[in-house]
Amino acid sequence: MRFLFLIFFFQFVLAINFPWESIQLTEAEAKANPSLSFGDTSLPIPAPSPNTTICKIYPGETLWPSPQAWALLNSTLSGALIQPLPLASACYPKWFDATKCDYVKSNWGNSSLHTFDPASIVSQWLEGNTCPLPDDVKSARSEDCTASGFPAYVVNATTVRDVQVAVNFARNNGIRLIIKNTGHSFLGQSTGSGSLSIWTRHLQGFTYLPSLSLGAYSGPAAFGGAGMQNFEVQREMAVNNITVVTPGGSTVGAFGGFMMGGGHSTFTSYYGLGSDQILGMNVVLADGRFVSVRPGENEDLLWAIRGGGAGTWGVITSVITRVYPSTPITTLSLAFSTHPLRYTANPLSQTSNATTLINMTMSRDTFWAGMAAYWRFSLQICTYGGIGWNFIRHEKPLTNSSEDGLLFHVSFSMPNLPPSAMNSLTAPFIEELRSLGINLPAPNAFQFPPRSANFPPTRPGDGVSGTRFATRLFPRENFQDPKKLNETNDAIRRLIEAGYLFHGLNYAPTTSVAGISVPPYLPDNAVNPAFRKTVLHGEGFDVVPVTSLSAGENAVRYRRFREAFEGFVNTSEGAGAYMNEADVEEPNWQQAFYGSNYAKLLKIQKKRDPWGLFWMPKGVGSEGWGIKLTGGGGTPTQNGRLCRV
């Protein structure tokens, strides 16, 4: 019996497929239906005429597939084709459903509502807000709700065959193709007007491998389906007493865009980025072929997919990831402010209303002197393998609501560091703050208990946001050099004094932390080189929701915001930004998101996808196409035709 088990395990590791990955489109099926035929990357793609505008085929056009063609596709997919309605449509007369409308209204601010829907996305403004949640259901007009910003059809993929059929159908018919896992993309990559969408949420599965040898790696690993969300992987971690590097949000996909765009987490300074964890993966490419990507097989994609951006390279169906022993986290929080006030730890969350009282008074100059002290201390947090999760924001004081108070809040998370050591590490920093006149009580660190197998005890969910923001990966030298530290602190101060919010994460995912430049000498990847030098992922937020303003008002606000943010760029010349949390209109995005890797990535993209099938906003090779917005307007949404530019 043990012998049979070893044979099965050996075969599983060699194949590394879930049962649903063995269900594939056959050559006979593909040849029998021209719409499903596989592509051939060796054949030349005709160049478009310079005088001709070429767009992806759009609903209502002559070449758009007939209802009979879509019905046949649905039959081929065994009923997996969905023609989605926006979630909020249940609150409009044409589709009114009182029970569903109440549920949607009650959960609109919870990300799980959108991640469990085949078409909805977390940042609604990026689809054009074409079916907004009405303030008053009784006065709602059906004409105010359309599906124009959403996919025309969605394939609810549960097998590799489903994915292959969708890829081939879209490519052969000239239809825009998008991929949605959970819909958390801040660049609008999970939606698209008139598109065919592949919903990967139900590509599920998790297998713990206590020992695996693959390329240079030898150690514990796990095999995970691309549709696994963080809360589901957390449960598997508890069951198997292991740690997997996953996103911070409970509903974010663990093995999709998170790891393809870099992927920061609590363990970024300790185990590296999400991209650094992936040992191999299974992928459906633009030609419709299902391939394994690992050391010795498709190594160009092994490099490109791990850090080269979500959705550009193919449809990930599963991954092999490194795992670690169950790793305890010690946390410590502190805050200081210019005035006495109450605050919530995370102002961007819509799922928690808990407040904390802080009672101190100081000048703004003292406040910013305290911030300079924090930036210096944050280098030690990174050195010890931790992160500093922080906010600087405006808050109304308790004493005089007409005044503008400033608050700084930080939570440290330190893997494998005892609470007593954490208290000792922060003690000199607390003393420095006191010497500046910031009289903090001594904070006490505590260690999180291990996750239970029932995590989370209730339905998961994170807050949703409709605001615009921009980010920057500040290099270590900005905080080691006194002159650059002052310039960086001043740039952040100017952003705050212009009325905006700052959110930062201190971490250092160097190549040594990732195991690339030191044993086990894992294969390098396409992670933005700016990540390897950073100690601060800094974000500036305009907290006014995009959907509350007209296109013209949004354009004016964005220009003003970007001017205030420009200090971040000027003080970190040559650095970059984290593409998974970035400005959809980031200037010079090729350098900001990909750095010196872009030329190599572009070469691979053109070779692997000569059709430009996997077009993504700000994805590698996306320069040749753009969205022709429906109804005009300057807000950069996905509500429009995808055309060559």
C-alpha positions in Angstrom: 0.0 0.0 0.0 2.8 2.4 0.9 4.5 1.5 -2.4 1.3 2.4 -4.4 1.1 5.7 -2.5 4.7 6.6 -3.4 4.0 5.8 -7.1 0.9 8.0 -7.0 2.8 10.8 -5.3 5.7 10.6 -7.7 3.4 10.8 -10.7 1.5 13.7 -9.1 4.6 15.7 -8.6 5.8 15.1 -12.1 2.4 16.1 -13.6 1.3 18.6 -11.0 -2.2 18.8 -12.3 -5.5 19.0 -10.6 -8.2 16.6 -12.0 -10.0 19.5 -13.6 -6.8 20.4 -15.4 -6.9 17.1 -17.2 -10.1 18.1 -18.9 -8.8 19.8 -22.0 -9.8 20.9 -25.5 -8.9 18.2 -28.0 -7.4 18.6 -31.4 -10.4 17.0 -32.9 -12.8 19.4 -31.2 -10.7 22.4 -32.3 -10.5 21.3 -35.9 -14.2 20.6 -36.1 -15.1 24.2 -35.2 -13.1 27.1 -36.7 -14.1 29.4 -33.8 -12.3 27.0 -31.4 -9.1 26.3 -33.5 -5.8 26.7 -31.8 -3.5 29.6 -32.9 -0.1 29.3 -34.5 2.5 31.8 -33.3 4.8 30.9 -36.1 2.4 32.4 -38.7 2.9 36.2 -39.5 0.2 38.5 -38.3 -0.8 41.0 -41.0 0.2 44.6 -40.1 -2.7 47.1 -40.0 -3.0 49.8 -42.6 -1.7 53.2 -41.3 -4.9 54.8 -42.5 -7.3 52.2 -41.0 -8.6 52.2 -37.4 -8.9 48.6 -36.2 -10.9 47.8 -33.1 -11.9 44.7 -31.4 -15.3 43.4 -32.6 -18.0 45.1 -30.5 -21.6 44.2 -29.6 -24.1 45.4 -32.3 -21.6 45.3 -35.1 -22.1 43.0 -38.2 -19.2 40.8 -37.3 -20.3 40.3 -33.7 -21.2 36.6 -33.2 -24.9 35.9 -33.7 -27.2 34.8 -30.8 -27.0 31.3 -32.3 -23.2 31.4 -32.2 -23.2 32.4 -28.5 -25.8 29.6 -27.8 -23.5 27.1 -29.5 -20.6 28.3 -27.4 -22.7 27.9 -24.3 -23.5 24.4 -25.3 -19.9 23.7 -26.0 -19.1 24.9 -22.4 -21.9 22.8 -20.9 -23.8 25.9 -19.7 -20.8 27.8 -18.3 -21.5 31.0 -20.4 -23.0 33.8 -18.4 -24.6 37.0 -19.8 -24.0 39.2 -16.7 -26.2 41.9 -15.2 -24.6 44.5 -12.9 -25.2 43.8 -9.2 -27.1 47.1 -8.7 -29.6 46.3 -11.5 -31.7 44.5 -8.9 -32.6 48.0 -7.5 -33.9 49.4 -10.9 -37.5 48.9 -12.1 -36.7 46.8 -15.2 -34.9 44.1 -13.1 -36.3 45.0 -9.6 -35.8 42.3 -6.9 -36.5 43.6 -3.4 -34.6 40.8 -1.6 -31.6 41.0 -3.8 -31.6 44.8 -3.8 -31.6 44.9 0.0 -28.7 42.4 0.1 -26.7 44.4 -2.5 -27.2 47.7 -0.7 -26.3 46.1 2.7 -23.1 44.6 1.3 -22.0 47.1 -1.3 -19.0 48.2 0.8 -17.8 44.7 1.3 -15.4 43.3 -1.3 -16.8 39.8 -1.0 -20.0 40.9 -2.7 -18.0 41.9 -5.8 -15.5 39.0 -5.7 -18.2 36.4 -5.7 -20.0 38.0 -8.7 -18.9 36.9 -12.2 -18.5 40.5 -13.5 -18.4 43.1 -10.7 -15.2 44.7 -9.6 -14.0 46.2 -6.3 -13.2 49.7 -7.8 -16.5 50.4 -9.6 -15.4 53.7 -11.1 -13.0 51.8 -13.4 -15.8 50.2 -15.4 -17.4 53.6 -15.8 -20.0 53.4 -13.0 -22.5 52.4 -15.7 -25.0 51.0 -13.2 -24.5 52.9 -9.9 -26.3 51.8 -6.7 -29.2 54.3 -6.5 -29.6 56.4 -3.4 -33.4 56.1 -3.6 -34.8 52.9 -5.1 -38.3 54.5 -5.6 -36.9 57.2 -7.9 -34.4 55.0 -9.8 -34.7 55.0 -13.6 -33.9 51.9 -15.6 -32.2 54.0 -18.3 -29.6 55.0 -15.6 -28.4 51.4 -15.4 -26.7 49.7 -18.3 -24.2 46.9 -18.6 -22.0 48.9 -21.1 -19.0 49.0 -18.9 -19.0 45.2 -18.2 -18.2 42.2 -20.2 -20.8 41.1 -22.7 -20.3 37.4 -21.7 -18.5 35.6 -18.9 -17.1 32.1 -19.0 -17.4 30.6 -15.5 -14.3 28.4 -15.9 -14.0 25.2 -13.9 -11.7 23.3 -16.2 -8.8 24.0 -18.5 -11.0 23.2 -21.4 -13.3 26.1 -20.4 -10.4 28.4 -20.5 -9.1 27.1 -23.8 -12.5 27.4 -25.5 -12.8 31.0 -24.3 -9.3 32.0 -25.4 -9.7 30.4 -28.9 -13.2 31.8 -29.4 -12.1 35.4 -28.5 -9.0 35.2 -30.6 -10.6 33.7 -33.7 -13.5 36.2 -33.6 -11.5 39.3 -32.8 -13.3 39.9 -29.5 -11.6 41.6 -26.5 -10.7 39.0 -23.9 -10.2 39.8 -20.2 -9.6 37.7 -17.1 -11.3 38.2 -13.8 -10.3 36.3 -10.7 -11.5 38.4 -7.8 -11.7 41.8 -9.4 -9.3 43.7 -7.1 -7.3 45.3 -9.9 -6.8 49.0 -9.4 -5.8 49.4 -13.1 -9.2 48.1 -14.4 -7.7 44.9 -15.7 -10.7 42.8 -14.5 -13.4 44.4 -16.7 -14.0 45.7 -20.2 -16.9 46.9 -22.2 -18.1 44.4 -24.9 -15.5 41.8 -23.9 -15.5 38.1 -23.3 -14.3 37.5 -19.7 -12.8 34.3 -18.2 -13.8 34.1 -14.5 -11.2 32.0 -12.8 -12.7 32.1 -9.3 -13.7 28.4 -9.4 -10.4 27.0 -10.4 -10.0 25.7 -6.9 -7.7 23.3 -5.0 -4.8 23.1 -2.5 -2.4 20.3 -1.9 0.4 20.5 0.6 3.7 18.9 -0.5 5.9 18.2 2.5 8.9 17.8 0.2 9.5 18.8 -3.4 12.6 19.1 -5.6 12.2 21.4 -8.5 15.1 23.1 -10.2 17.3 24.7 -7.5 14.6 24.3 -4.9 14.3 21.5 -2.4 11.8 21.8 0.4 8.1 22.0 1.3 5.7 23.4 -1.2 2.1 23.6 -2.1 0.0 23.3 -5.3 -2.8 25.8 -5.5 -5.6 26.6 -7.9 -5.6 30.1 -9.4 -9.0 30.8 -7.9 -8.0 30.4 -4.3 -8.6 33.6 -2.3 -6.5 34.5 0.7 -9.1 33.4 3.3 -9.2 30.0 1.7 -5.4 29.6 1.7 -5.3 30.8 5.3 -7.6 27.9 6.3 -5.2 25.5 4.5 -2.3 27.1 6.4 -4.0 26.3 9.7 -4.9 22.7 8.7 -1.3 22.0 7.6 0.5 24.1 10.2 2.4 26.1 7.5 2.9 29.6 6.3 2.2 30.7 2.7 3.0 34.2 1.5 -0.5 35.7 0.6 -2.1 39.1 0.2 -3.3 41.2 3.1 -6.9 41.4 2.0 -9.0 38.3 2.8 -10.8 38.2 -0.6 -7.8 39.0 -2.8 -6.7 36.1 -5.0 -3.6 34.4 -3.6 -2.2 33.0 -6.9 -3.4 35.4 -9.6 -2.6 39.1 -10.2 -1.1 39.3 -6.7 1.9 37.2 -7.5 2.1 38.3 -11.1 2.6 41.9 -10.2 5.0 41.5 -7.3 2.8 40.9 -4.3 3.6 42.5 -1.0 2.4 41.0 2.3 3.3 40.8 6.0 6.3 38.6 5.1 7.8 40.9 2.4 11.0 41.6 4.3 11.2 38.1 5.7 10.4 35.7 2.9 10.2 38.1 -0.1 7.4 39.1 -2.5 4.6 36.9 -3.8 6.4 36.6 -7.1 9.5 35.2 -5.3 7.5 32.3 -4.0 6.3 30.7 -7.3 8.3 27.7 -8.4 6.1 26.8 -11.4 2.7 27.1 -12.9 0.2 25.8 -15.4 -1.0 28.3 -18.0 -3.3 28.5 -21.1 -1.4 30.7 -23.6 -2.8 33.1 -26.3 -2.7 30.2 -28.9 -5.0 28.2 -26.6 -2.4 25.7 -25.7 -2.1 24.4 -22.1 1.5 24.4 -20.9 3.6 23.8 -17.8 6.0 26.6 -16.8 8.9 25.6 -14.5 12.6 25.2 -14.6 13.5 23.5 -17.9 10.1 24.2 -19.4 9.1 27.6 -20.9 11.7 29.4 -18.9 11.0 32.7 -20.6 7.5 32.7 -19.2 8.8 31.5 -15.8 10.8 34.7 -15.6 8.1 37.0 -17.2 5.0 35.8 -15.3 6.6 36.2 -11.9 6.5 40.0 -11.7 5.8 41.0 -15.3 2.2 41.9 -14.7 -1.2 40.3 -14.4 -3.2 39.0 -17.4 -0.5 39.7 -20.1 1.0 36.2 -20.5 -1.9 33.8 -20.4 -4.5 32.4 -18.0 -2.9 30.9 -14.9 -4.8 27.8 -13.8 -2.6 26.7 -10.9 0.8 27.4 -9.3 3.5 25.6 -7.2 4.5 27.8 -4.3 7.1 27.7 -1.6 5.8 27.2 1.9 7.3 27.7 5.3 6.9 26.5 8.9 4.0 28.2 10.7 5.5 31.6 11.4 4.3 33.7 14.4 3.8 37.4 14.0 4.5 39.9 16.7 2.8 43.3 16.4 3.1 46.6 18.1 1.2 49.8 17.3 1.7 53.5 18.2 0.3 56.8 17.2 0.8 60.5 17.7 -1.1 63.6 16.7 -1.1 67.4 16.7 -4.4 67.5 18.7 -6.5 65.2 21.0 -8.7 63.1 18.7 -10.4 59.8 18.1 -9.4 57.7 15.0 -9.9 54.4 13.2 -6.7 52.4 12.5 -7.6 52.0 8.8 -9.5 55.0 7.3 -9.9 53.2 4.0 -11.8 50.3 5.5 -15.6 50.3 5.4 -15.9 47.1 7.5 -14.6 48.4 10.8 -15.7 51.4 12.9 -13.6 50.8 16.1 -12.0 54.0 17.3 -9.1 54.9 19.6 -8.6 58.0 21.7 -5.3 59.8 21.6 -4.7 62.7 23.9 -1.7 65.0 23.0 -0.9 68.4 21.6 2.1 69.5 19.5 3.1 71.9 16.7 3.1 70.8 13.1 6.9 71.2 13.1 7.2 68.9 16.0 4.9 66.4 14.3 7.1 66.3 11.2 10.3 66.1 13.3 8.7 63.0 14.7 8.0 61.7 11.2 11.7 62.2 10.3 12.6 60.1 13.4 10.2 57.4 12.3 11.7 57.2 8.8 15.1 56.7 10.3 13.9 54.0 12.6 11.9 52.2 9.9 15.2 51.0 8.4 15.6 48.8 11.5 12.2 47.3 11.0 13.2 46.2 7.5 16.5 44.8 8.7 14.7 42.7 11.3 12.4 41.3 8.6 9.3 43.2 9.5 6.9 45.7 8.0 5.6 49.1 9.2 2.0 49.7 8.1 1.3 53.4 8.5 -1.0 56.3 7.8 -0.6 60.1 7.9 -3.9 61.8 7.6 -6.2 64.7 8.6 -8.5 64.3 11.6 -10.9 66.6 13.4 -9.6 67.4 16.9 -11.9 66.8 19.9 -11.2 70.2 21.3 -12.0 72.4 18.2 -13.7 70.8 15.3 -12.8 73.8 13.1 -9.1 73.1 13.3 -7.3 70.6 11.1 -5.5 67.9 13.1 -2.8 65.6 11.8 -2.5 61.9 12.9 0.3 59.4 12.4 -0.5 55.7 13.1 1.8 52.7 12.5 1.5 49.0 13.2 4.6 46.9 13.1 4.4 43.2 12.1 7.5 41.2 12.9 7.8 37.5 11.9 9.5 35.2 14.5 10.4 38.1 16.9 9.4 37.6 20.5 7.3 40.5 22.0 10.1 41.3 24.5 12.6 41.7 21.7 10.0 43.9 19.8 9.6 46.1 22.9 13.4 46.5 23.2 13.8 47.3 19.5 11.3 50.2 19.7 12.4 51.6 23.0 15.2 53.9 21.6 12.7 55.2 19.0 10.2 56.0 21.7 12.9 57.8 23.7 13.8 59.9 20.6 10.2 60.9 20.2 10.0 61.9 23.8 13.1 64.1 23.4 11.3 65.9 20.6 8.4 66.6 22.9 6.2 63.7 21.7 5.4 62.0 24.9 4.2 58.5 24.0 3.4 55.9 26.6 5.5 52.8 26.3 3.6 50.4 23.8 3.5 46.7 24.5 4.0 44.2 21.7 2.0 41.0 21.5 2.0 37.9 19.3 -0.8 36.7 17.2 -2.1 33.2 17.9 -2.1 30.8 14.9 -5.0 30.9 12.5 -7.8 28.4 13.2 -9.1 26.1 10.4 -12.4 28.1 10.5 -10.7 31.4 9.5 -12.6 33.7 9.0 -15.5 32.8 11.4 -17.9 34.9 9.3 -18.1 35.8 5.7 -14.8 37.4 4.6 -14.6 40.8 3.2 -12.5 44.0 3.0 -13.5 47.6 2.4 -14.0 48.9 -1.2 -12.7 52.2 -2.4 -13.7 54.5 -5.2 -10.9 57.0 -4.8 -7.8 57.7 -6.9 -4.3 57.3 -5.7 -0.6 57.1 -6.8 2.3 55.2 -5.4 6.1 55.2 -5.2 8.8 52.7 -4.1 11.2 54.9 -2.2 14.8 53.6 -2.2 16.8 52.9 0.9 19.2 55.8 0.2 16.3 58.3 0.7 16.4 57.4 4.4 20.1 56.8 4.9 21.2 60.1 3.5 20.2 63.0 5.8 19.7 65.4 3.0 17.5 63.0 1.0 15.6 62.0 4.1 14.7 65.7 4.7 13.6 66.1 1.1 11.5 63.0 1.3 9.9 64.0 4.5 9.2 67.5 3.0 7.6 65.9 -0.1 5.2 63.8 2.1 4.4 66.9 4.1 3.5 68.9 1.0 1.2 66.1 -0.1 -0.5 66.2 3.3 -0.7 70.0 3.5 -2.4 70.0 0.1 -5.2 68.1 1.7 -4.4 64.4 0.8 -3.9 61.2 2.7 -0.6 59.2 3.0 -0.4 55.5 3.4 2.9 53.7 3.6 4.4 50.2 4.0 8.0 49.9 5.1 9.6 46.7 3.8 12.7 45.5 2.0 12.3 42.5 -0.4 15.9 42.2 -1.5 17.2 39.4 -3.8 18.9 37.9 -0.7 15.6 37.8 1.2 14.0 36.2 -1.9 16.7 33.5 -2.1 17.8 34.6 -5.5 21.3 36.0 -4.8 21.9 33.5 -1.9 21.1 29.8 -1.4 19.0 28.2 -2.8 19.8 30.5 -5.7 16.3 30.4 -7.2 15.7 31.6 -10.8 15.5 35.4 -11.1 12.2 36.9 -12.1 10.7 40.0 -13.7 9.9 41.8 -10.4 10.3 45.6 -10.8 14.0 46.3 -9.9 12.8 49.2 -7.7 11.4 46.6 -5.3 14.9 45.3 -4.6 16.1 48.7 -3.4 13.0 50.0 -1.6 12.3 50.4 2.1 9.0 52.4 1.7 6.0 51.8 -0.6 4.4 55.2 -0.3 0.8 56.0 -1.4 -0.9 59.3 -1.8 -4.8 59.3 -1.8 -7.4 61.8 -3.0 -10.2 60.7 -0.6 -13.1 62.1 -2.7 -14.8 59.3 -4.6 -14.5 59.4 -8.3 -18.1 58.5 -8.8 -19.3 61.6 -6.9 -17.8 64.0 -9.5 -18.3 64.7 -13.2 -15.7 63.8 -15.7 -14.6 67.4 -15.9 -14.4 67.7 -12.1 -12.4 64.5 -11.9 -9.9 65.8 -14.5 -9.3 69.0 -12.5 -9.0 67.1 -9.2 -6.6 64.6 -10.7 -4.3 67.3 -12.2 -4.2 69.0 -8.8 -3.5 65.7 -7.0 -0.8 64.6 -9.4 1.0 68.0 -8.9 1.0 67.4 -5.2 2.3 63.9 -5.7 5.1 64.9 -8.0 7.4 65.5 -5.1 7.4 61.8 -4.5 8.8 61.2 -8.0 11.3 64.1 -7.9 12.9 62.9 -4.6 13.2 59.3 -5.9 14.5 59.7 -9.5 14.9 56.4 -11.3 12.7 54.5 -8.8 9.3 53.0 -9.6 5.9 52.1 -8.4 4.1 48.9 -7.4 1.8 48.1 -10.3 -0.8 46.2 -8.3 -1.4 49.4 -6.3 -0.9 52.3 -8.7 -2.2 55.2 -10.6 -4.0 54.1 -13.8 -2.6 57.2 -15.5 0.9 56.7 -14.2 3.3 58.8 -16.4 6.1 56.8 -18.0 4.5 53.6 -16.7 6.9 51.3 -18.6 9.8 52.5 -16.4 7.7 53.0 -13.2 6.1 49.5 -13.3 8.8 47.4 -15.0 12.0 49.4 -14.9 15.0 47.9 -16.8 13.0 44.7 -17.4 10.6 46.2 -19.9 12.6 45.6 -23.1 13.0 41.9 -22.4 9.4 41.6 -21.3 8.2 43.2 -24.5 10.2 40.8 -26.6 8.7 37.8 -24.8 5.1 39.3 -25.1 5.4 39.8 -28.8 6.7 36.3 -29.3 4.1 34.6 -27.1 1.1 36.7 -28.0 1.5 38.2 -31.5 -2.3 38.8 -31.7 -2.2 41.1 -28.7 -5.1 39.0 -27.3 -4.1 39.5 -23.6 -4.3 43.3 -23.7 -4.3 44.8 -20.2 -4.3 48.5 -19.2 -0.6 49.3 -18.6 0.4 45.8 -19.4 3.5 44.9 -21.4 2.9 45.7 -25.0 -0.4 47.7 -24.4 0.9 50.8 -26.0 -0.5 49.9 -29.4 -4.1 49.9 -28.2 -6.4 52.2 -26.2 -10.0 52.5 -25.0 -12.3 54.7 -27.2 -14.5 55.9 -24.3 -18.3 55.6 -24.7 -19.7 59.1 -24.6 -16.3 60.7 -24.4 -15.1 62.1 -21.1 -11.6 62.2 -19.6 -11.9 59.7 -16.7 -9.8 56.6 -17.7 -12.4 53.8 -17.4 -12.8 50.6 -19.4 -16.2 51.7 -20.7 -15.5 51.8 -24.4 -14.2 49.9 -27.5 -10.6 48.6 -27.5 -9.0 50.0 -30.7 -5.5 50.4 -32.2 -4.0 53.8 -31.6 
